[in-house]
């Protein structure tokens, strides 16, 4: 059974940091890209970052460039999203996903972890 499980969300003050994790099971994560998406209330889900299977390529949404860093540890079958300098507008449910490549489609979603940025 293909599965992704996110963790690390929570409440943080503006300017603070959080590190999200995404643990994979049921498939060989090494072969696939990992994407992180967020969905704020009443808005569509959008991609914030993606990393290729060998970590050779990363891309970021303009709204998070310079603040968020995506990474992965294939030996641990885990992806990460380091979020720094968080803003209230980063408040959303964050999902990780497995993709064939960063230009491909999603084949598995995690259940999501909520992030709230508020003072």
PyMOL commands that set and color helices and strands:
alter all, ss='L'
color gray80, all
select helices_A, chain A and resi 29-31+74-76+88-90
alter helices_A, ss='H'
color red, helices_A
select strands_A, chain A and resi 3-7+10-12+18-25+33-39+46-51+58-60+68-73+78-83+92-99+106-109+113-117
alter strands_A, ss='S'
color yellow, strands_A
deselect
rebuild
show_as cartoon
